Amino acid sequence: MINITLPDGSVRAYESGVTGLEIAKSISEGLARKVLASTINGEVKDLSMPIMADAHFKLLTWDDAEGKSTFWHSSAHLMAEAVQEVYPHAKFWVGPALDRGFYYDIDLGDSKMSDEDLVVLEKKMNEFAKQNNPFIRKAMPKADAINYFTEKGDEYKLDLLSNLIDGEISFYTQGGFTDLCRGPHIPATGLIKAIKLTSLAGAYWKGDEKNKQLTRIYGVTFPNQKELDEHLLMLEEAKKRDHRKLGKELGIFTMDDMVGQGLPLWLPNGGIIIEELEKLAKETESAAGYKRVVTPHIAKEEMYLTSGHLPYYADSMFPPMELDGTKYYLRAMNCPHHHKIFDAEPKSYKDLPFRIAEYGTCYRYEQSGELFGLMRVRCLHMNDAHIYCSKEQFADEFRAVNEMYLKYFKIFGIDKYVMRLSLHEPSKRGQKYIDAPELWEQTEAMVRETLIASNIPFIEVQDEAAFYGPKIDVQIWSAIGREFTLATNQVDFNSGNKFKLSYTTQQNSTDVPLIIHRAPLGTHERFIGFLLEHYAGKFPTWIAPLQVKVLPISDKFMPYAETVLSTLKQKGIRAEIDDRSEKIGKKIRDTELMKVPYMLVIGEKEMVENQVAIRRQGKGDVGVKALDAFVAEIITEISERSGE
């Protein structure tokens, strides 16, 4: 018999070799009909996988992120089966699950595909789904796998096999389709009830523009039609709010092939938003006792070897530059630089907590296929800071960081959020995680207790910690319900020892500080992308690039319009005049499209009485006021960072 520990801590005994599906049935037949996959000691597995020894076990349903991911990856295989039926000579590269849906990159040979063809594929997918074919896993020796794909003339799968070794190769079959895949998959295709193939795109093989361009098919599936219908409605709204579209229309940022993929250029309007975010962060951090620092964009290899980022994150770092026999890397993270600042001068307990902050520029080599507007970039500006404290100070410092998050949420109107407590997987210590069992147990308990004491909503997620300690991943939802990962709040019990950091205690001995890594506003890139979609481009006045547009009805009123503009600018309000020889209706419509918070219409009455006729973005005419009264009100709105 083996002991299976469930998420609630209860333990059940089963025969060795029991499967996840059998465990589900022993708990509830209803649950067994809904379950999609399971985790065994933190790793997502098929429900058909036999469990041979004691294990921590969790059943995954549609309500779990890993359940959805398994569902969508299985849907990619279902789509590939439909493609194979319609295009028998198709060859398949990779078909991963996304945050919402899936895609598959496919070589269609000489065939072409249009949006009309997606309807044909959807019908085939529905047909195959109704057959309720099981997903069957088969382990395969590498030599046999190579022979299989050699006979098929499939260079794509042969390339994937070149990076695999015996013992880690498996095939999955459902219906008439077989694919090289590590899994896991849902039990059968019948669980997929609602299907929509959303778009086509081109994608270079391996993300390299020198390689052949493949056809990428995007899709999304759900366990019922109602959820699909709701998702499609959200997609329509999301198209209007797409940060890439709004970023171009509002002059926020641009991308240029000559500069490089994933390297955004911030236009003047984007620069203003960045300045306002930095001003907010600097004010908040100064009040919380942070000191600002500035560090280089590169560092020697030795520093990243010491920190442990090499080799852990080598694949995400740009290749090194070599000069005089020394290798330098573009920094992918700010923390090692900050550790050296802590170490630059002797510290005592009187200096702790030592809080330093920097909007540091980092460079990460995201794969071309993963780049996405501002959300996935290769150059990012991070609202980074590090807190060096004693164990006794940890709870207060960690709580203060979380309270900073809550303050920002209120400012930006973020009502829905959750903290994900990312824990390590004990079986992966020494590989994915630092091998320090006691420190892991201690720090994870400290974080958990602090969250509970702070009454902050959180969930626990296994096997997603940083390699040096547990972390909080901050998940937020936009106004239309789209989920974003904003930032992290990490505990580090490793770097202090690695960099030989120390401080003198009150007892005149030495100790190593605990380190908190935090970035409440994440990066400019991701956060501004979020704000564009959250506000649909209609920024609150305090952060709007242009706050007021002065609209004279005719040239006759330009002198007074100039006076109004001068008054606004003297008070630090960002304003412009629309001096075109256009009718006032067109001026208003054009200003609405640029989503300027306030329009001041200037005519005869306004000029004579030193007033302004006010129009509010999205609300229309809100009345006439004396110029001084309007200026006083907008200054208050800006200074309070009102969300209106």
VMD Tcl script that draws the C-alpha trace (Angstrom):
set ca {
  {0.00 0.00 0.00}
  {1.07 3.60 -0.60}
  {-0.01 6.81 1.14}
  {-1.52 9.58 -0.98}
  {-1.56 13.00 0.69}
  {-4.34 15.27 -0.60}
  {-4.26 19.11 -0.65}
  {-6.28 19.35 2.59}
  {-3.61 17.33 4.37}
  {-5.66 14.16 4.62}
  {-3.95 10.87 3.75}
  {-5.53 7.94 1.91}
  {-4.03 4.50 1.37}
  {-4.13 2.85 -2.08}
  {-2.55 -0.09 -3.84}
  {0.74 0.74 -5.53}
  {0.09 1.53 -9.20}
  {-3.17 3.36 -8.57}
  {-3.94 6.01 -11.22}
  {-5.14 9.56 -10.75}
  {-8.47 8.72 -12.33}
  {-8.98 5.83 -9.90}
  {-8.27 8.15 -6.99}
  {-10.79 10.65 -8.40}
  {-13.46 7.95 -8.64}
  {-12.77 6.85 -5.07}
  {-13.50 10.42 -3.93}
  {-16.51 11.19 -6.15}
  {-17.88 9.90 -9.45}
  {-18.96 13.47 -10.25}
  {-15.43 14.71 -9.67}
  {-14.04 11.94 -11.86}
  {-16.19 13.16 -14.76}
  {-14.77 16.70 -14.47}
  {-11.12 16.06 -13.63}
  {-8.60 16.89 -16.37}
  {-5.20 15.95 -14.96}
  {-3.35 15.69 -11.64}
  {-0.19 16.77 -9.92}
  {2.06 14.16 -8.36}
  {4.63 15.75 -6.06}
  {4.05 19.06 -7.82}
  {4.40 17.77 -11.41}
  {1.39 17.77 -13.72}
  {0.66 14.25 -14.94}
  {-1.90 12.32 -16.97}
  {-4.71 10.78 -14.95}
  {-3.68 7.40 -16.37}
  {-0.20 7.66 -14.85}
  {0.34 4.91 -12.22}
  {1.58 6.11 -8.84}
  {4.10 3.66 -7.40}
  {5.15 5.33 -4.13}
  {3.92 7.69 -1.42}
  {3.09 11.05 -2.98}
  {1.49 14.47 -2.54}
  {-1.41 14.44 -4.95}
  {-3.88 16.98 -6.35}
  {-6.66 16.58 -8.90}
  {-6.87 19.33 -11.50}
  {-10.14 20.61 -12.95}
  {-11.10 23.51 -15.22}
  {-10.85 25.78 -12.16}
  {-7.08 25.17 -11.94}
  {-4.60 26.99 -14.18}
  {-2.73 23.72 -14.79}
  {-6.04 22.07 -15.68}
  {-6.82 24.71 -18.29}
  {-3.27 24.47 -19.67}
  {-3.59 20.68 -20.05}
  {-7.02 21.12 -21.66}
  {-5.69 23.63 -24.20}
  {-2.56 21.63 -25.01}
  {-4.78 18.62 -25.68}
  {-6.94 20.85 -27.88}
  {-3.85 21.73 -29.92}
  {-3.43 18.00 -30.62}
  {-7.10 17.77 -31.58}
  {-6.60 20.65 -34.00}
  {-3.51 18.96 -35.43}
  {-5.61 15.83 -36.04}
  {-8.09 17.96 -38.01}
  {-5.27 19.61 -39.98}
  {-3.80 16.20 -40.78}
  {-7.20 15.09 -42.10}
  {-7.56 18.11 -44.41}
  {-3.86 18.52 -45.28}
  {-2.38 14.97 -45.25}
  {1.14 16.19 -46.06}
  {1.29 18.69 -43.19}
  {4.24 18.56 -40.78}
  {3.98 19.80 -37.22}
  {6.49 21.75 -35.14}
  {5.17 22.69 -31.67}
  {1.69 23.29 -30.24}
  {1.81 24.79 -26.75}
  {-0.95 26.03 -24.49}
  {-1.11 29.79 -23.96}
  {-2.52 31.86 -21.13}
  {-5.81 31.70 -23.00}
  {-6.00 29.03 -25.67}
  {-3.32 27.42 -27.81}
  {-1.56 27.46 -31.17}
  {0.25 25.02 -33.42}
  {3.03 25.85 -35.90}
  {2.58 23.81 -39.06}
  {4.40 23.36 -42.37}
  {1.63 23.03 -44.99}
  {4.05 22.53 -47.86}
  {2.68 24.15 -51.00}
  {-0.83 24.48 -49.55}
  {-2.21 27.81 -48.42}
  {-4.71 28.44 -45.66}
  {-7.26 31.24 -45.29}
  {-9.70 32.24 -42.58}
  {-12.43 30.34 -44.43}
  {-10.43 27.15 -43.98}
  {-10.58 27.59 -40.21}
  {-14.32 26.91 -40.32}
  {-13.63 23.57 -42.05}
  {-11.06 22.68 -39.41}
  {-13.45 23.62 -36.58}
  {-16.06 21.21 -37.99}
  {-13.48 18.44 -38.13}
  {-12.37 19.17 -34.56}
  {-15.96 18.95 -33.34}
  {-16.38 15.68 -35.19}
  {-13.25 14.18 -33.62}
  {-14.11 15.58 -30.16}
  {-17.48 13.81 -30.21}
  {-15.71 10.51 -30.90}
  {-14.38 10.82 -27.32}
  {-11.07 9.22 -28.29}
  {-8.68 8.70 -25.35}
  {-5.24 10.31 -25.26}
  {-2.89 7.33 -25.05}
  {0.71 7.77 -23.95}
  {3.50 5.46 -25.14}
  {7.13 5.70 -24.05}
  {9.51 5.32 -26.97}
  {13.25 4.56 -27.20}
  {15.06 7.34 -29.01}
  {16.24 5.09 -31.84}
  {12.67 3.95 -32.55}
  {11.40 7.53 -32.45}
  {14.08 8.62 -34.91}
  {13.18 5.75 -37.26}
  {9.49 6.66 -37.04}
  {10.00 10.28 -38.07}
  {12.74 9.45 -40.58}
  {10.27 7.24 -42.43}
  {7.76 10.11 -42.38}
  {10.42 12.56 -43.61}
  {9.63 14.89 -40.72}
  {12.64 17.13 -40.16}
  {10.80 19.13 -37.47}
  {10.27 16.26 -35.06}
  {13.75 14.92 -35.80}
  {15.11 18.28 -34.71}
  {13.15 18.08 -31.45}
  {14.45 14.55 -30.87}
  {18.05 15.72 -31.24}
  {17.70 17.52 -27.89}
  {16.10 14.57 -26.06}
  {17.62 11.50 -24.45}
  {16.35 7.98 -23.87}
  {13.91 7.82 -21.00}
  {12.29 11.19 -21.67}
  {10.65 10.48 -25.03}
  {6.96 9.74 -25.33}
  {4.31 9.69 -28.04}
  {0.63 10.52 -27.63}
  {-2.13 9.18 -29.84}
  {-5.78 10.20 -30.03}
  {-7.94 8.87 -32.86}
  {-5.86 8.85 -36.01}
  {-3.22 11.33 -34.86}
  {0.11 10.52 -33.19}
  {2.59 13.14 -32.02}
  {5.89 13.39 -30.19}
  {4.93 14.99 -26.88}
  {5.93 14.96 -23.22}
  {2.31 15.60 -22.17}
  {0.34 15.65 -20.03}
  {-3.10 15.40 -21.65}
  {-6.73 15.21 -20.61}
  {-8.30 11.72 -20.54}
  {-10.26 11.98 -23.81}
  {-11.35 14.37 -26.56}
  {-15.00 14.29 -25.45}
  {-14.24 16.76 -22.67}
  {-13.75 19.43 -25.36}
  {-17.27 20.76 -25.99}
  {-16.81 24.23 -27.53}
  {-14.22 25.14 -30.17}
  {-13.15 28.33 -31.93}
  {-10.12 28.78 -34.18}
  {-9.42 32.46 -33.83}
  {-6.69 33.48 -36.27}
  {-3.84 32.64 -38.62}
  {-0.31 34.01 -38.55}
  {3.12 33.32 -39.94}
  {5.89 32.13 -37.62}
  {9.48 31.38 -38.52}
  {10.68 27.95 -37.51}
  {12.43 28.29 -34.12}
  {11.68 32.01 -34.24}
  {14.59 32.54 -36.64}
  {13.80 34.72 -39.67}
  {16.44 32.82 -41.64}
  {14.33 29.67 -41.39}
  {11.19 28.69 -43.25}
  {7.99 30.46 -42.31}
  {5.37 28.12 -40.89}
  {1.61 28.62 -40.54}
  {0.54 29.33 -36.98}
  {-3.09 28.55 -36.13}
  {-4.50 30.03 -32.92}
  {-7.53 28.61 -31.17}
  {-9.40 28.38 -27.92}
  {-11.68 25.72 -26.47}
  {-13.96 25.38 -23.45}
  {-15.84 22.62 -21.63}
  {-19.16 24.32 -22.52}
  {-20.57 26.71 -25.13}
  {-21.59 29.39 -22.62}
  {-17.99 30.04 -21.56}
  {-16.86 30.17 -25.19}
  {-19.57 32.74 -26.03}
  {-18.54 34.89 -23.07}
  {-14.90 34.60 -24.12}
  {-15.66 35.70 -27.69}
  {-17.51 38.76 -26.40}
  {-14.51 39.61 -24.26}
  {-12.24 39.18 -27.29}
  {-14.27 41.77 -29.21}
  {-13.85 44.24 -26.36}
  {-10.19 43.30 -26.02}
  {-9.60 44.15 -29.71}
  {-10.76 47.68 -29.02}
  {-8.42 47.82 -26.02}
  {-5.40 46.08 -27.61}
  {-2.42 47.99 -26.22}
  {-0.55 47.63 -29.52}
  {-3.39 49.31 -31.43}
  {-3.94 52.02 -28.80}
  {-0.21 52.55 -28.36}
  {0.07 53.44 -32.04}
  {-3.09 55.55 -32.21}
  {-2.19 57.55 -29.10}
  {1.51 57.96 -29.90}
  {2.72 55.99 -26.87}
  {5.36 53.67 -28.37}
  {6.59 52.16 -31.60}
  {8.68 49.22 -32.75}
  {11.24 49.40 -35.55}
  {12.95 46.51 -37.34}
  {16.18 48.48 -37.58}
  {16.26 48.81 -33.78}
  {15.32 45.17 -33.24}
  {12.50 42.90 -32.15}
  {11.19 43.39 -28.63}
  {12.96 46.75 -28.21}
  {10.23 49.42 -27.91}
  {10.86 53.07 -28.66}
  {8.92 55.34 -26.33}
  {7.37 58.31 -28.12}
  {6.87 61.65 -26.32}
  {3.42 60.67 -24.99}
  {4.86 57.42 -23.67}
  {7.70 59.36 -22.12}
  {5.20 61.45 -20.16}
  {3.45 58.35 -18.80}
  {6.83 56.91 -17.77}
  {7.74 60.16 -15.99}
  {4.45 60.13 -14.08}
  {4.87 56.50 -13.02}
  {8.43 57.14 -11.87}
  {7.32 60.25 -9.99}
  {4.67 58.18 -8.19}
  {7.15 55.43 -7.38}
  {9.85 57.82 -6.18}
  {7.42 59.72 -3.91}
  {6.07 56.48 -2.47}
  {9.49 54.92 -1.95}
  {11.00 58.07 -0.47}
  {8.19 58.20 2.10}
  {8.89 54.51 2.89}
  {12.59 55.11 3.55}
  {14.13 53.88 0.29}
  {17.32 55.41 -1.08}
  {17.84 55.68 -4.81}
  {20.85 54.17 -6.58}
  {22.08 53.85 -10.16}
  {23.99 50.84 -11.51}
  {25.58 49.86 -14.86}
  {23.78 48.03 -17.65}
  {26.53 45.41 -17.89}
  {28.65 43.35 -15.53}
  {31.37 40.75 -15.61}
  {30.54 37.07 -15.90}
  {31.98 36.51 -12.44}
  {29.15 38.42 -10.79}
  {26.41 36.35 -12.45}
  {28.25 33.14 -11.65}
  {28.41 34.24 -8.01}
  {24.72 35.12 -7.93}
  {23.79 31.81 -9.53}
  {21.97 33.41 -12.45}
  {24.50 31.64 -14.64}
  {23.73 28.91 -15.55}
  {20.12 29.07 -14.22}
  {19.02 31.87 -16.57}
  {21.67 31.71 -19.30}
  {19.04 30.98 -21.96}
  {17.25 34.21 -21.08}
  {20.39 36.36 -21.17}
  {21.98 37.96 -24.21}
  {25.28 36.32 -25.26}
  {28.38 37.68 -23.54}
  {30.70 40.34 -24.94}
  {34.40 39.59 -24.56}
  {37.05 42.25 -24.08}
  {40.66 41.66 -23.02}
  {39.81 38.09 -22.11}
  {36.93 39.06 -19.80}
  {33.29 38.28 -20.53}
  {30.61 40.89 -19.88}
  {26.84 40.35 -19.91}
  {23.99 42.78 -20.42}
  {22.19 42.64 -17.11}
  {19.04 40.56 -17.03}
  {18.36 41.49 -13.40}
  {19.38 44.27 -11.02}
  {19.82 42.33 -7.80}
  {23.55 41.41 -8.04}
  {24.42 45.07 -8.62}
  {22.42 46.05 -5.55}
  {24.12 43.38 -3.44}
  {27.46 44.98 -4.31}
  {26.12 48.37 -3.23}
  {25.12 46.91 0.14}
  {28.61 45.47 0.44}
  {30.37 48.71 -0.54}
  {30.39 50.02 3.04}
  {30.32 48.26 6.44}
  {26.84 47.81 7.89}
  {25.57 47.41 11.43}
  {22.16 46.61 12.85}
  {21.57 50.38 13.00}
  {21.67 50.51 9.18}
  {18.97 47.88 8.80}
  {16.56 47.68 7.18}
  {18.62 48.97 4.27}
  {16.28 49.78 1.38}
  {17.60 50.76 -2.07}
  {15.58 51.38 -5.23}
  {16.27 51.88 -8.92}
  {14.28 51.98 -12.14}
  {16.85 49.62 -13.60}
  {17.03 48.72 -17.29}
  {17.30 44.98 -17.91}
  {17.76 42.96 -21.08}
  {16.32 39.49 -21.56}
  {16.55 37.39 -24.67}
  {12.94 36.34 -25.10}
  {12.39 34.00 -28.05}
  {11.06 35.77 -31.16}
  {7.86 33.73 -31.13}
  {7.14 34.80 -27.54}
  {7.51 38.55 -28.10}
  {4.21 40.41 -27.80}
  {3.88 44.19 -27.91}
  {4.88 45.62 -24.54}
  {3.95 42.46 -22.65}
  {6.95 40.39 -23.71}
  {9.99 42.47 -24.66}
  {13.77 42.22 -24.64}
  {14.43 45.59 -22.97}
  {12.53 46.42 -19.80}
  {12.61 49.14 -17.17}
  {11.88 47.67 -13.78}
  {10.50 49.34 -10.66}
  {13.09 47.40 -8.68}
  {14.23 47.60 -5.09}
  {15.95 45.42 -2.52}
  {15.51 45.40 1.22}
  {18.27 44.00 3.45}
  {16.94 43.22 6.91}
  {17.27 40.98 9.93}
  {14.97 37.99 10.47}
  {13.21 39.95 13.21}
  {12.46 42.78 10.77}
  {11.29 40.54 7.95}
  {7.56 40.37 8.74}
  {7.18 44.16 9.01}
  {9.17 44.77 5.83}
  {7.33 42.14 3.82}
  {3.98 43.44 5.07}
  {4.95 47.02 4.14}
  {5.75 45.93 0.59}
  {2.37 44.24 0.26}
  {0.67 47.37 1.60}
  {2.48 49.35 -1.08}
  {0.90 47.07 -3.68}
  {-2.55 47.76 -2.19}
  {-1.95 51.51 -2.34}
  {-1.10 51.28 -6.02}
  {-4.13 49.09 -6.71}
  {-6.38 51.80 -5.23}
  {-4.76 54.54 -7.33}
  {-5.19 52.61 -10.59}
  {-8.64 51.22 -9.84}
  {-7.52 47.60 -9.69}
  {-10.33 45.91 -7.82}
  {-9.57 42.26 -8.52}
  {-6.20 40.83 -7.54}
  {-4.65 37.87 -5.83}
  {-1.21 37.11 -4.44}
  {0.22 33.77 -5.61}
  {2.54 32.34 -2.96}
  {4.99 30.43 -5.13}
  {6.62 27.56 -3.24}
  {9.45 25.22 -4.17}
  {9.15 21.53 -4.93}
  {11.25 19.56 -2.37}
  {12.11 16.82 -4.87}
  {13.86 19.43 -7.08}
  {16.21 20.83 -4.44}
  {19.76 20.86 -5.73}
  {18.53 21.14 -9.33}
  {15.91 23.81 -9.82}
  {16.17 25.10 -6.26}
  {18.90 25.79 -3.71}
  {19.47 22.69 -1.56}
  {18.66 24.14 1.86}
  {15.64 22.29 3.33}
  {15.50 24.13 6.66}
  {15.76 27.57 5.08}
  {13.03 26.74 2.57}
  {10.71 25.56 5.32}
  {11.47 28.55 7.50}
  {11.10 31.26 4.83}
  {7.97 29.77 3.26}
  {6.36 29.69 6.70}
  {7.40 33.31 7.34}
  {5.82 34.49 4.09}
  {2.63 32.50 4.67}
  {2.24 33.80 8.23}
  {2.78 37.40 7.10}
  {0.13 37.11 4.39}
  {-2.36 35.59 6.82}
  {-1.68 38.27 9.43}
  {-2.11 40.98 6.76}
  {-5.49 39.57 5.70}
  {-4.41 39.67 2.05}
  {-6.07 37.17 -0.33}
  {-3.56 34.61 -1.61}
  {-3.29 31.17 -3.10}
  {-0.40 28.72 -2.88}
  {1.26 27.32 -5.99}
  {3.82 24.54 -5.88}
  {7.05 24.49 -7.91}
  {7.07 28.14 -8.99}
  {9.45 29.71 -6.47}
  {12.61 31.54 -7.44}
  {15.69 29.34 -7.20}
  {16.82 31.23 -4.08}
  {13.56 31.47 -2.14}
  {9.75 31.70 -2.11}
  {8.02 34.58 -3.82}
  {4.72 36.34 -4.26}
  {3.51 36.68 -7.85}
  {0.95 39.47 -8.06}
  {-1.95 38.67 -10.39}
  {-4.28 41.50 -11.36}
  {-7.33 41.72 -13.61}
  {-8.14 44.57 -15.99}
  {-11.52 46.25 -16.32}
  {-12.62 43.61 -18.87}
  {-11.43 40.68 -16.77}
  {-8.12 39.93 -18.47}
  {-5.52 38.54 -16.09}
  {-2.01 40.00 -15.95}
  {1.06 39.12 -13.89}
  {2.10 42.49 -12.53}
  {5.18 41.88 -10.43}
  {6.83 39.80 -7.75}
  {7.81 40.11 -4.11}
  {10.60 37.62 -3.43}
  {12.42 36.34 -0.38}
  {16.09 35.53 -0.83}
  {17.98 33.50 1.80}
  {20.80 32.57 -0.56}
  {22.41 35.69 -2.06}
  {23.61 37.06 1.26}
  {25.86 34.04 1.70}
  {26.86 33.94 -1.97}
  {28.05 37.55 -1.91}
  {29.38 37.28 1.65}
  {27.12 40.08 2.84}
  {27.09 40.76 6.55}
  {26.25 43.28 9.21}
  {27.33 43.74 12.82}
  {24.62 42.77 15.29}
  {23.75 44.50 18.53}
  {25.77 41.78 20.29}
  {28.82 42.77 18.20}
  {28.73 39.51 16.22}
  {28.13 39.22 12.47}
  {25.06 37.96 10.69}
  {23.83 37.64 7.11}
  {20.85 39.77 6.09}
  {17.66 38.41 4.60}
  {16.92 40.03 1.24}
  {13.54 41.01 -0.16}
  {13.33 41.62 -3.92}
  {10.28 43.71 -4.86}
  {8.88 45.52 -7.90}
  {5.32 46.71 -7.15}
  {4.83 48.46 -10.51}
  {6.60 45.73 -12.44}
  {8.14 47.15 -15.61}
  {7.15 50.22 -17.59}
  {6.54 47.98 -20.56}
  {4.13 45.50 -19.01}
  {2.42 47.99 -16.71}
  {1.77 50.61 -19.39}
  {0.53 47.83 -21.67}
  {-1.86 46.84 -18.87}
  {-2.97 50.43 -18.26}
  {-3.70 51.00 -21.96}
  {-6.04 48.01 -21.95}
  {-7.43 48.64 -18.46}
  {-8.41 52.24 -19.27}
  {-9.05 51.60 -23.00}
  {-6.60 54.46 -23.58}
  {-8.71 56.88 -21.50}
  {-6.08 57.62 -18.86}
  {-6.95 59.44 -15.64}
  {-6.05 63.11 -15.89}
  {-2.93 62.88 -13.71}
  {-1.21 60.39 -16.01}
  {-2.72 61.39 -19.37}
  {-0.03 62.61 -21.80}
  {-2.25 65.54 -22.81}
  {-4.58 66.71 -20.06}
  {-6.44 69.59 -21.70}
  {-7.17 70.60 -25.29}
  {-8.27 74.20 -25.86}
  {-10.76 74.46 -28.74}
  {-11.48 77.98 -30.04}
  {-14.69 78.08 -32.09}
  {-12.98 80.34 -34.64}
  {-9.75 82.32 -35.17}
  {-11.53 85.32 -33.66}
  {-11.13 83.75 -30.22}
  {-7.48 82.69 -30.57}
  {-6.07 85.50 -28.37}
  {-8.21 84.37 -25.41}
  {-7.44 80.72 -26.19}
  {-3.73 81.62 -26.00}
  {-4.35 83.24 -22.60}
  {-6.11 80.09 -21.38}
  {-3.24 77.93 -22.64}
  {-0.65 80.13 -20.95}
  {-2.54 79.99 -17.64}
  {-2.75 76.19 -17.79}
  {0.92 75.74 -18.64}
  {2.03 78.10 -15.88}
  {0.30 75.75 -13.44}
  {2.09 72.71 -14.86}
  {-0.96 71.37 -16.72}
  {-0.21 69.61 -20.01}
  {-2.28 71.48 -22.60}
  {-2.46 72.33 -26.30}
  {-4.59 74.48 -28.63}
  {-6.36 73.08 -31.67}
  {-5.69 76.03 -33.98}
  {-6.91 74.35 -37.16}
  {-9.47 76.11 -39.35}
  {-12.02 73.38 -38.72}
  {-15.58 73.42 -37.42}
  {-15.87 72.98 -33.66}
  {-17.73 69.66 -34.11}
  {-14.75 68.14 -35.91}
  {-12.32 69.50 -33.33}
  {-14.37 67.87 -30.58}
  {-14.61 64.53 -32.40}
  {-10.88 64.45 -33.12}
  {-10.03 65.28 -29.51}
  {-12.39 62.54 -28.31}
  {-10.53 60.05 -30.49}
  {-7.24 61.10 -28.87}
  {-8.91 60.44 -25.48}
  {-7.91 63.78 -23.93}
  {-9.56 64.10 -20.48}
  {-10.71 67.72 -20.85}
  {-11.74 69.98 -23.73}
  {-12.20 73.70 -23.14}
  {-14.42 75.24 -25.79}
  {-13.80 78.97 -26.29}
  {-16.42 81.25 -27.81}
  {-17.75 84.77 -27.45}
  {-19.36 84.27 -24.03}
  {-16.31 82.52 -22.58}
  {-13.95 85.22 -23.84}
  {-16.06 88.10 -22.50}
  {-16.64 86.52 -19.08}
  {-13.19 84.92 -18.65}
  {-14.75 81.46 -18.55}
  {-14.35 78.08 -20.24}
  {-17.02 75.68 -21.52}
  {-15.88 72.26 -20.28}
  {-16.31 68.92 -22.03}
  {-15.20 65.74 -20.22}
  {-13.92 62.67 -22.08}
  {-16.79 60.22 -22.42}
  {-19.27 62.50 -20.58}
  {-19.76 65.38 -23.00}
  {-20.68 68.90 -21.89}
  {-20.32 69.34 -18.11}
  {-20.94 73.09 -17.89}
  {-19.25 76.49 -17.88}
  {-16.85 77.70 -15.18}
  {-14.54 80.59 -14.49}
  {-11.05 79.78 -15.77}
  {-9.52 80.10 -12.29}
  {-12.11 77.72 -10.83}
  {-11.40 75.11 -13.51}
  {-7.66 75.41 -12.97}
  {-8.04 74.95 -9.21}
  {-10.21 71.86 -9.68}
  {-7.96 70.14 -12.21}
  {-4.87 70.84 -10.09}
  {-6.59 69.10 -7.15}
  {-7.59 66.18 -9.36}
  {-4.01 65.79 -10.61}
  {-2.36 66.17 -7.21}
  {-4.70 63.58 -5.66}
  {-4.13 61.22 -8.60}
  {-7.84 60.75 -8.89}
  {-9.00 57.78 -10.93}
  {-11.71 59.81 -12.71}
}
mol new
graphics top color blue
foreach p $ca { graphics top sphere $p radius 0.5 }
foreach p [lrange $ca 0 end-1] q [lrange $ca 1 end] { graphics top cylinder $p $q radius 0.2 }
display resetview
